Each structure stands twice: as C-alpha cells, then as structure tokens.
Amino acid sequence: MALYRLLDVLPIFSGDDRITRLFTLVPGSDFGADALSSIDALGGRTVPWSEAGSREYDLVFAASPKGDLGLLRGPQVLLPHGAGFNKSIPGEGSADSASGLDPAYLRRNHHHAPIALHALAHPDQVSRLAATNPQAARRAKVTGDPTLARVLASASLRDRYRAALGTGARELLVLASTWGPESLLRQHPGLPARLATQLPHDQYQLALVAHPNERSLLGTYELAERLAPALDAGMILPDPHEEWASVLIAADALVTDHGSAALYYCAAQDRPVVSVHRAGGELIPGSPMDELLRDVPQLGRAEDIVDTLRAYRPGPGRTAARMAFAHHGEAAGRGEAADSLRTEVYALLGLAPPAHRVAPRLLPPPAPAARVPAAFDVRVEPTPAGVRISRHPAHTGPPGHHLAVEHGAASEQLARSAGLLYRRHFPASPAPVDVAWTADGWARHALSAYPSCGSAAALLPSGQCLLRVRGHAQAYAVQVEPRPEEGRIVRIDPFVALSAVHARLLSPDALSADPNSLSAELNSVPDVPNSLSAGPDSPSAGPAHVTCLIGERAFHVTLRPATDAEEAQVI
C-alpha cells in the first residue's frame, strides 16, 4: 500500500528533468516481498538499502513512519498510506494510536531526520496528530489526498470500466478486505465463494478488493488458490495498484470491513454499503470508518445480502467521506490536492515548479474476470408474466431444472450431463484448408454425440440462434428482442433466453400457469408440440413467443422454423 501511495504522488514531478526518482525498500516489514518486483515491472530504478544510507538526497518521500527512515539523509515528506487513520495495530507501537500517526514511530525518526512535511488529508488529522505529538504537528499541512483526486477525476469513466469488466446491466457487488486478523478475508473466508455461487449470474457480478498486504503476505498464487471457488464462478480480483480504484468506481454496492478502501468508494458515489466488521481492537472509535460502520446495515448471513443492501439509506457514506477528506467533490477531482502538495514540495527543494499544470492521472480500465463459468445450473420458475430464469455456476448449489453448457468452453464431463448444449460462433481460422460446422450440422451432431442432451443450439453471426430439440424434425430460429430502458438498450446473452425456450418446449405443462394458453401458443409453430409425445404435424399459424424474465426485466423471445439459409450458416 505504501508503494502504491507513492506512485500516486510522484506524478507531481512529471515533466521536470531536474528531478530523478529512485526507490529503496526499508527493511523490517512483513509485506515488502512484492515491492521491488512491482517497481521493476514499472521500470523504476532501485537503490539497495545497504547503499541508500550512504547518499545524500534532496527529498525523501515515505508513506509510512515505520522502519529506520532516520538513516536516510535528506528532508522527509511523510504521506498517509490510506484514508482516515481508522486502525490501530494491537501489539505494535503505542496502544490505541492510529497506524500512521503513532508518536512512537514519529518521535524515533524525528530524532534522526526531522520530518519537513507531514502531508495530511483533513484538518481533524492535524488535530489528532497535535494531541499526541505537538512537535510533529507543527510540520503537518492539509494537502489533500492524491489517490482520491484520481478516483474523482476518473468518475466519468464508470461506463468504460463496467464495459471492460463485462458487467453490462448486472449489479457489480464489491467486497473490500483490509489485512490482518479482523479483516473480511480472515473473519469471513468463505463469504466470496458463497456470494459468487448464490447470486444469480445474470443479475450480479462479484469482485474482491484485497489489501496489498494480504497479497504480499500470501503471494498472488496462494491468494488465488484460496479464492478458487469464487474465481471459478467469475469473481474479479483486481490488481492492487490502480485497478482496485477503477472497480470501486464501477461498483453498484459495497460489502466492507473496517478498511479505508470504503471511504474512496463513498467519496465517489452514494451507493449502498453494508458492513461485515465485527467488534475488535483495531477500529478506532470516532474515526471515519467507525462512523460509517455504525450507520450502515450489518450483513449477518450471506443468504441475506440482497435484503441487507436494500436496507441501506443514503447519507452515511458521504458523511464518512467528509470526515476523511477535506478536499472532495469537484475541487479534488480537478487536482487541487496535487497542486497543493506540489507547491509545498517544490518549496522544500528550493525550486520553482514547472509552468505546466499536473492534472490527476485517469485510472486505467480494469481487467475482466480471469475465469468465466461456461456451465450453469438453470433454475426455472413459471409465472403469469413469463418464465423466470436464474443461472448459477454448475454444481455450486442445488441442481436446477436443467444444466446448460457451452460446448468447447466447459469440460467434456459437463457437456455429457447437459440438458441444453450450446456453441458460440468461432472466429475465422488461419488454416490453409479450413473446415467448419454449419449451424444445423453441429446441432444434429451434438444431439447424436450427447444422448443426455435435450436441446442443442448454435449462435449465428446475426445474433440469432439455431435450435434443435430431440424428437423434433424441424430446426428453429430463436431471436431475443432487446429491451429499451431509460434511453439505453439492454440485451441478454441469447443462451440465457434459450434456457426459457428449452424449458417451455420440453416441459410446457409443468412450467405454465395456464397450460391451455401455452398449448395454443406453442402449437402456432409447425412441429412445436405441446408435449414430447405430440406428433410433428401441428398446425401452422406463425411464430411463437416466450417471455424470459431475468430479475425484474422481461425479454421477449421469438421462436419460428429456421430457414434453409439459417441452417447452412457457418459457425
């Protein structure tokens, strides 16, 4: 975290060829394993700690007062490495002192190398510092929070971030975990997996923002293995530098412990926040996170997540953000924090800052989920308004009405268990002599090769699907109509709607609130029987229509006989 805070600040020197930036790792931290490799990945130059103390520096930046900073010769600028100073670390430094404001560390380093500037984000932080260390408070100034400035400057990129994540019209639910024994990951290690498998895949997307210390302590590989069930279900694990903030901007709701990431989310938007923090010794009473967690709903069981989110009422998030950040809103987004800090730092250097202004750098788009489920247990609920579909990653809960599997993306074992097997359009092959399935050729092959499969469907380049149902002589074309919504168009993956069609065709009586009405509707399409025992010579009166319900949204699906040209489409 300290390294990433420094990386947010250092652009105040951008474009100035008088400044050379060097990095060194202060020994003694349990969380420094990834720091040097991260600097190397950025192309930064490092100085071994064994050499760092033998040089003179014009300025020393640090985002933590811990370690032997006093051995570095030069005026020091101390930055916070989070927001709000909400935590104390039991057994470390002074009892009940906020990590980052602990007088034990500040006095020790002040004796060797006085802090020239203690940059803080709010006047209350200066007051808290003065209460325990008046001498250090004399060097403290409110310069704002450069990380917050980047978050607010990037807020208008929310739609771009959601597109990069593949969120679409789903709700993005973010879990935020700090580090240590009271963190979400330590207190509720199974929560990511429970939510990832419990929430309907087509209504919710899940992400976990894990504190860099937790990644560093475990290693990215070990953390990913521990989170494998949730990651396999499509959960996003953003990079701890920059991507975490992009994901918070994209989020629709937050589940948090007492870590300060929540304050950046609250400063950017007033959307639902729920707490999973349990009473402990780390959270400082009266801190911004304490105020937030006292006023937001508490999540008890994972099964209650939707109701708990609905219980949130606007206000607490904004209040907590105002307690943590003096510069917020448009002023922070314009980069006033960077301007203030830049002015102070160049004054320490005895240099005039370059004429060009340094604006907050926009956050990059986050990477999508590394793994996306390709097999779903599909739960089907008949309603008077249509067929409600709820898809969940396969074998993560009770079995549904049928198993829907993407051929070529899921395992052969899952494909052989599928009730509905589907295939997406493949890109053109670079082979000098190519071979490719036609849509109907593949559908016939799938029904022949997979005896348990009741329906097989191929996505056509047009966005329609060609569907074959076991026992039906006719192939069908299935088209899903997009849904207009407040100036936007909402589309669903056609294979979601195919689950509704599959269910209606293979078990219409069980899924219809009005079987007689359903019979009339399905019999309007040639060779679409009311039950599997019906003959192939049903009367023709036009296409049939099915309404597919995803959450509160209704999508209209049209089913008709496929044309010869559609059957011959290359996929």
C-alpha positions as CSV (number, residue, x, y, z in Angstrom):
1,M,0.0,0.0,0.0
2,A,2.8,2.4,0.8
3,L,4.4,1.9,-2.6
4,Y,1.2,2.5,-4.4
5,R,0.5,5.7,-2.5
6,L,4.0,6.9,-3.5
7,L,3.2,6.1,-7.1
8,D,0.0,8.2,-6.9
9,V,2.0,11.2,-5.6
10,L,5.2,11.1,-7.8
11,P,3.5,12.5,-10.9
12,I,3.7,15.9,-9.3
13,F,7.3,15.9,-10.7
14,S,6.3,14.8,-14.2
15,G,7.9,16.7,-17.0
16,D,10.7,18.0,-14.8
17,D,14.1,16.8,-15.9
18,R,15.7,18.3,-12.8
19,I,14.2,15.5,-10.7
20,T,15.4,11.9,-10.6
21,R,13.2,9.4,-8.9
22,L,14.9,6.4,-7.0
23,F,13.3,3.8,-4.9
24,T,14.6,1.8,-1.9
25,L,12.9,-0.7,0.4
26,V,13.1,0.0,4.1
27,P,13.7,-3.4,5.8
28,G,11.6,-4.8,8.6
29,S,8.2,-5.1,7.0
30,D,6.4,-8.4,6.6
31,F,4.8,-7.1,3.5
32,G,7.7,-6.0,1.3
33,A,8.1,-9.1,-0.8
34,D,6.3,-7.7,-3.8
35,A,7.5,-4.1,-3.6
36,L,10.8,-4.5,-5.5
37,S,9.2,-6.7,-8.3
38,S,6.4,-4.1,-8.7
39,I,9.0,-1.3,-9.1
40,D,10.9,-3.4,-11.6
41,A,7.7,-4.1,-13.5
42,L,7.2,-0.3,-13.8
43,G,10.8,0.2,-15.0
44,G,11.8,2.1,-11.8
45,R,15.4,2.3,-10.6
46,T,16.1,1.0,-7.1
47,V,18.9,1.6,-4.6
48,P,19.8,-1.3,-2.2
49,W,19.1,-0.4,1.4
50,S,22.7,-1.2,2.2
51,E,23.7,1.7,-0.1
52,A,20.8,4.0,0.5
53,G,22.0,5.4,3.8
54,S,25.4,6.4,2.4
55,R,23.9,9.0,0.0
56,E,22.5,12.5,0.4
57,Y,19.0,13.2,-1.0
58,D,17.3,16.4,-1.7
59,L,14.0,14.9,-0.6
60,V,12.9,11.6,0.9
61,F,9.2,10.5,0.4
62,A,7.7,7.9,2.6
63,A,4.2,6.6,3.1
64,S,4.7,5.1,6.5
65,P,6.7,6.3,9.5
66,K,7.8,2.7,10.4
67,G,11.3,1.4,9.9
68,D,14.7,3.1,10.0
69,L,13.7,6.1,7.9
70,G,16.1,8.2,10.0
71,L,19.0,6.5,8.3
72,L,18.1,8.2,5.0
73,R,19.8,11.6,4.8
74,G,17.6,14.3,3.5
75,P,14.4,16.3,4.4
76,Q,11.5,13.9,4.7
77,V,7.9,14.2,3.4
78,L,5.6,11.8,5.2
79,L,2.3,10.7,3.4
80,P,-0.6,8.7,4.7
81,H,-0.9,5.2,3.2
82,G,-4.6,5.0,3.5
83,A,-7.6,7.2,4.3
84,G,-8.9,8.4,7.6
85,F,-6.4,6.8,10.1
86,N,-9.0,4.3,11.2
87,K,-6.9,1.4,12.6
88,S,-4.6,0.7,15.4
89,I,-2.4,-2.4,15.3
90,P,-2.5,-4.3,18.6
91,G,0.9,-5.0,20.0
92,E,2.6,-2.5,17.7
93,G,3.8,1.0,18.7
94,S,1.6,3.0,21.1
95,A,-1.6,1.5,22.4
96,D,-4.7,2.8,20.7
97,S,-2.7,5.1,18.3
98,A,-3.7,5.2,14.7
99,S,-1.3,3.5,12.4
100,G,0.4,6.3,10.6
101,L,0.0,8.8,13.4
102,D,1.8,6.7,16.1
103,P,4.0,9.0,18.2
104,A,6.4,6.1,18.9
105,Y,7.4,6.0,15.3
106,L,7.2,9.7,14.6
107,R,9.4,10.6,17.6
108,R,12.0,8.0,16.9
109,N,12.5,9.1,13.3
110,H,12.3,12.8,14.1
111,H,15.3,12.4,16.4
112,H,17.5,11.2,13.5
113,A,15.9,13.0,10.5
114,P,13.2,15.6,11.1
115,I,10.1,15.4,9.0
116,A,10.0,18.5,6.8
117,L,6.3,18.0,5.8
118,H,3.6,15.7,7.1
119,A,1.0,15.8,4.4
120,L,-2.5,15.0,5.6
121,A,-6.0,15.0,4.1
122,H,-8.1,16.7,6.7
123,P,-7.7,19.3,9.5
124,D,-9.0,16.8,12.0
125,Q,-6.0,14.6,11.3
126,V,-3.7,17.5,12.2
127,S,-5.6,17.9,15.4
128,R,-5.2,14.2,16.2
129,L,-1.5,14.4,15.5
130,A,-1.2,17.5,17.7
131,A,-2.9,15.8,20.6
132,T,-0.1,13.1,20.8
133,N,2.9,14.8,19.2
134,P,2.7,18.6,19.1
135,Q,6.2,18.9,17.6
136,A,5.3,16.7,14.6
137,A,2.0,18.6,14.2
138,R,4.0,21.8,13.5
139,R,5.2,20.3,10.3
140,A,1.8,19.0,9.3
141,K,-0.3,20.6,6.5
142,V,-3.5,19.6,4.8
143,T,-2.6,19.0,1.2
144,G,-5.4,16.7,0.2
145,D,-5.4,13.1,-1.0
146,P,-3.9,12.4,-4.4
147,T,-5.5,9.0,-4.6
148,L,-8.9,10.5,-4.0
149,A,-8.1,13.1,-6.7
150,R,-7.5,10.2,-9.2
151,V,-10.7,8.5,-8.2
152,L,-12.9,11.6,-8.6
153,A,-11.2,12.7,-11.8
154,S,-12.0,9.2,-13.2
155,A,-15.6,9.0,-12.1
156,S,-16.9,9.8,-15.6
157,L,-15.2,6.7,-16.9
158,R,-17.6,4.5,-14.9
159,D,-19.3,3.1,-18.0
160,R,-16.0,2.4,-19.6
161,Y,-14.8,0.5,-16.6
162,R,-18.1,-1.5,-16.5
163,A,-17.7,-2.4,-20.1
164,A,-14.1,-3.6,-19.5
165,L,-15.3,-5.8,-16.7
166,G,-18.1,-7.2,-18.7
167,T,-20.6,-6.0,-16.1
168,G,-23.3,-4.9,-18.5
169,A,-26.7,-4.4,-16.9
170,R,-25.8,-6.6,-13.9
171,E,-25.2,-5.1,-10.4
172,L,-21.5,-5.1,-9.5
173,L,-21.1,-6.1,-5.9
174,V,-17.6,-5.4,-4.5
175,L,-16.1,-7.0,-1.3
176,A,-13.4,-4.8,0.3
177,S,-11.0,-6.5,2.7
178,T,-8.2,-4.9,4.7
179,W,-5.4,-7.0,6.1
180,G,-4.9,-8.6,9.5
181,P,-6.9,-10.9,11.8
182,E,-10.0,-8.7,11.8
183,S,-10.3,-8.4,8.0
184,L,-13.1,-9.7,5.9
185,L,-10.8,-12.4,4.4
186,R,-9.8,-13.6,7.9
187,Q,-13.2,-13.3,9.6
188,H,-15.3,-14.5,6.7
189,P,-13.1,-16.6,4.4
190,G,-16.0,-18.4,2.8
191,L,-18.1,-15.3,2.0
192,P,-16.7,-14.6,-1.5
193,A,-17.5,-18.2,-2.6
194,R,-20.9,-18.2,-1.0
195,L,-21.9,-14.9,-2.7
196,A,-20.3,-15.9,-6.1
197,T,-22.3,-19.1,-6.2
198,Q,-25.5,-17.9,-4.5
199,L,-26.2,-14.7,-6.5
200,P,-27.7,-15.2,-10.0
201,H,-25.0,-15.0,-12.6
202,D,-27.1,-12.8,-15.0
203,Q,-28.1,-10.3,-12.3
204,Y,-24.9,-9.9,-10.3
205,Q,-21.2,-9.7,-10.8
206,L,-18.8,-10.0,-7.9
207,A,-15.3,-8.5,-7.2
208,L,-12.9,-8.6,-4.3
209,V,-10.6,-5.7,-3.5
210,A,-7.9,-7.3,-1.3
211,H,-5.4,-5.1,0.7
212,P,-1.9,-5.3,-0.9
213,N,-0.5,-6.5,2.4
214,E,-2.7,-9.6,2.2
215,R,-1.5,-10.3,-1.3
216,S,2.1,-9.7,-0.3
217,L,1.8,-11.9,2.8
218,L,0.3,-14.9,1.0
219,G,1.5,-14.3,-2.6
220,T,-0.8,-13.8,-5.5
221,Y,-0.8,-17.5,-6.3
222,E,-1.7,-18.6,-2.8
223,L,-4.4,-16.0,-2.5
224,A,-5.9,-17.1,-5.9
225,E,-5.9,-20.7,-4.8
226,R,-7.7,-19.9,-1.6
227,L,-10.3,-17.9,-3.5
228,A,-10.5,-20.5,-6.3
229,P,-14.2,-21.4,-5.8
230,A,-15.2,-17.8,-6.1
231,L,-12.8,-17.1,-9.0
232,D,-14.1,-20.1,-10.9
233,A,-17.6,-18.7,-10.5
234,G,-16.5,-15.5,-12.2
235,M,-15.4,-13.3,-9.4
236,I,-12.9,-10.4,-10.3
237,L,-9.7,-10.0,-8.3
238,P,-8.4,-6.6,-9.4
239,D,-4.7,-5.6,-9.3
240,P,-3.8,-3.8,-6.1
241,H,-2.3,-0.8,-8.0
242,E,-5.0,1.3,-9.7
243,E,-7.4,-1.4,-10.8
244,W,-8.9,-1.6,-7.3
245,A,-10.0,2.0,-7.6
246,S,-11.4,1.5,-11.1
247,V,-13.5,-1.3,-9.8
248,L,-14.8,0.8,-6.9
249,I,-15.9,3.4,-9.4
250,A,-17.7,0.8,-11.4
251,A,-19.4,-0.7,-8.3
252,D,-23.1,-0.7,-7.5
253,A,-22.7,-1.8,-3.9
254,L,-20.0,-2.5,-1.4
255,V,-19.5,-5.0,1.4
256,T,-16.7,-3.9,3.6
257,D,-14.8,-4.5,6.8
258,H,-13.1,-1.5,8.6
259,G,-10.5,-0.9,5.8
260,S,-10.2,2.5,4.3
261,A,-10.9,1.5,0.7
262,A,-14.6,2.0,1.5
263,L,-14.0,5.7,2.0
264,Y,-12.8,6.2,-1.6
265,Y,-16.0,4.4,-2.7
266,C,-18.1,6.6,-0.5
267,A,-16.4,9.8,-1.7
268,A,-17.1,8.9,-5.4
269,Q,-20.8,7.9,-5.0
270,D,-23.6,7.5,-2.5
271,R,-24.5,3.9,-3.3
272,P,-25.3,1.0,-0.9
273,V,-22.7,0.0,1.7
274,V,-23.1,-2.9,4.2
275,S,-20.7,-4.0,6.9
276,V,-19.3,-7.3,7.9
277,H,-17.0,-5.9,10.6
278,R,-17.2,-7.5,14.0
279,A,-16.1,-5.8,17.2
280,G,-12.4,-6.0,17.8
281,G,-9.4,-4.0,18.9
282,E,-8.4,-2.4,15.6
283,L,-11.1,0.1,14.7
284,I,-10.5,3.5,16.4
285,P,-13.7,4.9,17.9
286,G,-14.8,8.2,16.3
287,S,-12.8,7.6,13.1
288,P,-14.4,8.0,9.7
289,M,-14.8,4.2,9.3
290,D,-16.2,3.8,12.8
291,E,-18.9,6.4,11.9
292,L,-19.6,4.7,8.6
293,L,-19.9,1.2,10.0
294,R,-22.2,2.3,12.9
295,D,-24.7,3.8,10.4
296,V,-24.9,1.1,7.6
297,P,-26.7,-2.2,7.7
298,Q,-24.8,-5.2,9.1
299,L,-24.7,-8.4,7.0
300,G,-25.4,-11.5,9.0
301,R,-25.8,-14.4,6.6
302,A,-24.7,-14.4,3.0
303,E,-28.2,-15.5,2.1
304,D,-29.5,-12.1,3.3
305,I,-27.3,-10.0,1.1
306,V,-30.0,-8.6,-1.2
307,D,-32.3,-7.6,1.6
308,T,-29.4,-6.1,3.6
309,L,-28.3,-4.0,0.6
310,R,-31.9,-2.8,0.2
311,A,-31.9,-1.7,3.8
312,Y,-29.1,0.9,3.1
313,R,-30.3,4.5,3.3
314,P,-28.3,7.3,1.6
315,G,-26.1,9.6,3.8
316,P,-23.6,7.7,5.9
317,G,-21.1,7.2,3.1
318,R,-21.0,10.9,2.3
319,T,-20.7,11.8,5.9
320,A,-17.8,9.5,6.5
321,A,-16.0,10.7,3.3
322,R,-16.3,14.3,4.5
323,M,-14.7,13.3,7.8
324,A,-11.7,11.7,6.0
325,F,-11.1,14.2,3.1
326,A,-11.1,18.0,3.3
327,H,-10.8,18.3,-0.4
328,H,-13.5,16.3,-2.1
329,G,-16.1,16.7,-4.9
330,E,-15.2,18.8,-7.9
331,A,-12.2,20.5,-6.3
332,A,-10.5,17.3,-5.5
333,G,-11.3,15.9,-9.0
334,R,-9.7,19.0,-10.6
335,G,-6.4,18.1,-8.8
336,E,-6.2,20.7,-6.1
337,A,-4.6,18.1,-3.8
338,A,-1.8,17.6,-6.3
339,D,-1.4,21.4,-6.8
340,S,-1.2,21.9,-3.0
341,L,1.3,19.1,-2.4
342,R,3.4,20.2,-5.5
343,T,3.7,23.7,-4.2
344,E,4.8,22.6,-0.7
345,V,7.3,20.1,-2.1
346,Y,9.0,22.4,-4.6
347,A,9.3,25.0,-1.8
348,L,11.3,22.4,0.2
349,L,13.5,21.8,-2.8
350,G,14.1,25.5,-3.3
351,L,12.9,25.2,-6.9
352,A,10.2,26.8,-8.9
353,P,7.8,24.2,-10.2
354,P,7.5,23.8,-14.0
355,A,5.0,26.1,-15.7
356,H,2.7,23.2,-16.9
357,R,0.0,22.1,-14.6
358,V,-0.1,18.5,-13.4
359,A,-3.7,17.0,-13.6
360,P,-4.7,13.8,-11.8
361,R,-4.0,10.8,-14.0
362,L,-7.1,8.9,-15.0
363,L,-7.3,5.3,-13.7
364,P,-6.9,2.6,-16.4
365,P,-9.7,0.2,-17.2
366,P,-9.6,-2.9,-15.0
367,A,-9.1,-6.4,-16.4
368,P,-12.2,-8.7,-16.7
369,A,-12.6,-11.9,-14.7
370,A,-9.8,-14.3,-15.5
371,R,-12.3,-17.2,-15.4
372,V,-15.9,-17.2,-16.6
373,P,-18.2,-20.1,-15.9
374,A,-19.4,-22.0,-19.0
375,A,-21.8,-24.3,-17.4
376,F,-24.9,-23.4,-15.4
377,D,-27.5,-25.0,-13.2
378,V,-30.6,-23.2,-14.5
379,R,-33.5,-22.7,-12.1
380,V,-36.8,-22.1,-13.8
381,E,-39.9,-20.5,-12.3
382,P,-43.2,-20.2,-14.2
383,T,-45.1,-17.0,-13.6
384,P,-48.1,-15.4,-15.3
385,A,-45.7,-12.9,-16.8
386,G,-43.3,-15.5,-18.3
387,V,-40.6,-17.9,-17.5
388,R,-38.2,-16.7,-14.8
389,I,-34.6,-17.9,-15.4
390,S,-31.9,-17.9,-12.7
391,R,-28.5,-19.3,-13.7
392,H,-25.8,-20.4,-11.2
393,P,-22.4,-21.8,-11.9
394,A,-22.7,-25.6,-12.2
395,H,-22.5,-27.8,-9.2
396,T,-22.2,-25.0,-6.7
397,G,-25.7,-25.4,-5.2
398,P,-28.8,-27.5,-5.7
399,P,-29.4,-28.7,-9.2
400,G,-31.8,-26.7,-11.3
401,H,-34.4,-27.6,-14.0
402,H,-31.5,-28.3,-16.4
403,L,-27.8,-28.0,-16.9
404,A,-26.9,-25.5,-19.7
405,V,-23.3,-26.0,-21.0
406,E,-21.2,-24.1,-23.6
407,H,-19.6,-26.7,-25.8
408,G,-15.9,-26.1,-26.3
409,A,-15.6,-24.0,-23.2
410,A,-16.7,-26.4,-20.4
411,S,-15.3,-29.9,-19.6
412,E,-16.4,-33.0,-21.5
413,Q,-17.9,-34.3,-18.3
414,L,-20.2,-31.3,-18.0
415,A,-21.1,-31.5,-21.7
416,R,-22.2,-35.1,-21.3
417,S,-24.5,-34.1,-18.5
418,A,-26.1,-31.1,-20.3
419,G,-29.8,-30.8,-20.9
420,L,-29.1,-27.8,-23.1
421,L,-25.8,-27.7,-25.1
422,Y,-24.8,-24.6,-27.0
423,R,-21.9,-23.3,-29.1
424,R,-20.7,-19.8,-29.9
425,H,-19.6,-18.6,-33.3
426,F,-15.9,-19.3,-33.8
427,P,-13.6,-16.7,-35.4
428,A,-12.2,-17.4,-38.9
429,S,-9.4,-20.0,-38.9
430,P,-6.0,-19.1,-40.4
431,A,-5.6,-22.7,-41.7
432,P,-4.8,-23.0,-45.4
433,V,-7.5,-25.6,-45.8
434,D,-10.3,-24.9,-43.3
435,V,-13.2,-26.9,-42.1
436,A,-16.2,-25.6,-40.1
437,W,-19.6,-26.7,-38.9
438,T,-22.8,-25.4,-40.3
439,A,-25.2,-24.4,-37.5
440,D,-27.6,-27.3,-38.2
441,G,-24.8,-29.7,-38.8
442,W,-23.4,-29.0,-35.4
443,A,-26.8,-29.2,-33.7
444,R,-27.5,-32.6,-35.2
445,H,-24.1,-33.8,-34.3
446,A,-24.5,-32.6,-30.7
447,L,-27.8,-34.4,-30.2
448,S,-26.2,-37.6,-31.7
449,A,-23.0,-37.4,-29.7
450,Y,-24.5,-36.5,-26.4
451,P,-27.5,-38.7,-25.6
452,S,-28.5,-36.8,-22.4
453,C,-28.8,-33.6,-24.3
454,G,-32.4,-32.5,-24.9
455,S,-31.6,-29.4,-27.0
456,A,-28.6,-28.1,-29.0
457,A,-28.2,-24.6,-30.2
458,A,-25.7,-22.6,-32.2
459,L,-25.2,-18.9,-32.2
460,L,-25.4,-17.4,-35.7
461,P,-23.3,-14.4,-36.8
462,S,-26.6,-12.4,-36.9
463,G,-27.1,-12.9,-33.2
464,Q,-30.0,-15.3,-33.6
465,C,-29.7,-18.9,-32.5
466,L,-30.5,-22.1,-34.4
467,L,-32.1,-24.6,-32.1
468,R,-32.7,-28.3,-32.5
469,V,-34.8,-30.3,-30.0
470,R,-34.6,-34.0,-29.6
471,G,-37.6,-35.7,-31.2
472,H,-38.4,-32.7,-33.4
473,A,-37.9,-32.9,-37.1
474,Q,-37.8,-29.1,-37.6
475,A,-34.9,-26.8,-36.6
476,Y,-35.9,-23.4,-35.1
477,A,-34.6,-19.9,-35.2
478,V,-34.7,-18.1,-31.9
479,Q,-34.4,-14.4,-31.6
480,V,-34.3,-12.2,-28.4
481,E,-35.6,-8.7,-28.6
482,P,-33.5,-6.0,-26.8
483,R,-35.2,-4.1,-24.1
484,P,-35.3,-0.3,-24.1
485,E,-34.6,1.2,-20.7
486,E,-34.3,4.9,-19.8
487,G,-32.5,5.9,-23.0
488,R,-30.4,2.7,-23.2
489,I,-30.8,-0.7,-24.8
490,V,-30.5,-3.8,-22.6
491,R,-29.5,-7.1,-24.2
492,I,-29.1,-10.5,-22.8
493,D,-26.9,-13.4,-23.9
494,P,-29.2,-15.3,-26.3
495,F,-28.3,-18.5,-24.5
496,V,-30.0,-17.2,-21.4
497,A,-33.2,-16.9,-23.3
498,L,-32.7,-20.4,-24.8
499,S,-33.0,-21.9,-21.3
500,A,-36.5,-20.4,-21.2
501,V,-37.3,-21.8,-24.6
502,H,-35.8,-25.2,-23.7
503,A,-37.8,-25.4,-20.6
504,R,-41.1,-24.4,-22.3
505,L,-40.6,-26.9,-25.1
506,L,-39.5,-29.9,-23.0
507,S,-41.9,-29.5,-20.1
508,P,-44.6,-27.0,-21.0
509,D,-47.3,-28.3,-18.7
510,A,-45.1,-28.1,-15.7
511,L,-43.9,-24.6,-16.5
512,S,-47.2,-22.9,-17.5
513,A,-49.6,-21.2,-15.1
514,D,-52.1,-21.7,-17.9
515,P,-51.4,-24.9,-19.9
516,N,-54.2,-24.4,-22.3
517,S,-52.9,-20.9,-23.3
518,L,-49.4,-22.4,-23.6
519,S,-50.6,-25.2,-25.8
520,A,-52.2,-22.7,-28.2
521,E,-49.1,-20.6,-28.3
522,L,-46.7,-23.4,-29.0
523,N,-49.0,-25.1,-31.5
524,S,-48.8,-22.0,-33.6
525,V,-45.4,-23.0,-34.7
526,P,-45.0,-26.0,-37.0
527,D,-43.6,-29.1,-35.3
528,V,-43.6,-27.5,-31.8
529,P,-45.7,-29.9,-29.8
530,N,-47.4,-29.2,-26.5
531,S,-45.6,-32.2,-25.1
532,L,-42.9,-34.6,-26.3
533,S,-45.5,-37.1,-27.3
534,A,-47.2,-34.8,-29.8
535,G,-46.8,-35.5,-33.5
536,P,-44.8,-33.5,-36.0
537,D,-47.8,-32.2,-37.9
538,S,-49.0,-29.4,-35.7
539,P,-50.9,-26.6,-37.5
540,S,-49.0,-23.5,-38.6
541,A,-50.2,-20.0,-37.8
542,G,-46.9,-18.1,-37.3
543,P,-44.1,-17.7,-34.8
544,A,-44.5,-18.4,-31.1
545,H,-43.4,-16.1,-28.3
546,V,-41.9,-16.7,-24.9
547,T,-41.2,-14.1,-22.3
548,C,-37.9,-14.6,-20.4
549,L,-37.7,-12.9,-17.0
550,I,-34.2,-12.0,-15.6
551,G,-34.7,-10.4,-12.3
552,E,-37.2,-7.6,-12.8
553,R,-36.5,-7.4,-16.6
554,A,-38.6,-9.1,-19.2
555,F,-37.2,-10.1,-22.6
556,H,-39.4,-11.1,-25.5
557,V,-38.2,-14.2,-27.4
558,T,-39.5,-15.3,-30.8
559,L,-39.4,-18.9,-32.0
560,R,-40.1,-19.9,-35.6
561,P,-39.0,-22.5,-38.1
562,A,-35.4,-22.0,-39.3
563,T,-34.8,-21.3,-43.0
564,D,-32.5,-23.3,-45.1
565,A,-30.1,-20.4,-45.2
566,E,-30.0,-20.2,-41.4
567,E,-29.4,-24.0,-41.1
568,A,-26.5,-23.6,-43.5
569,Q,-24.8,-20.7,-41.7
570,V,-21.2,-21.5,-41.0
571,I,-20.3,-21.2,-37.3
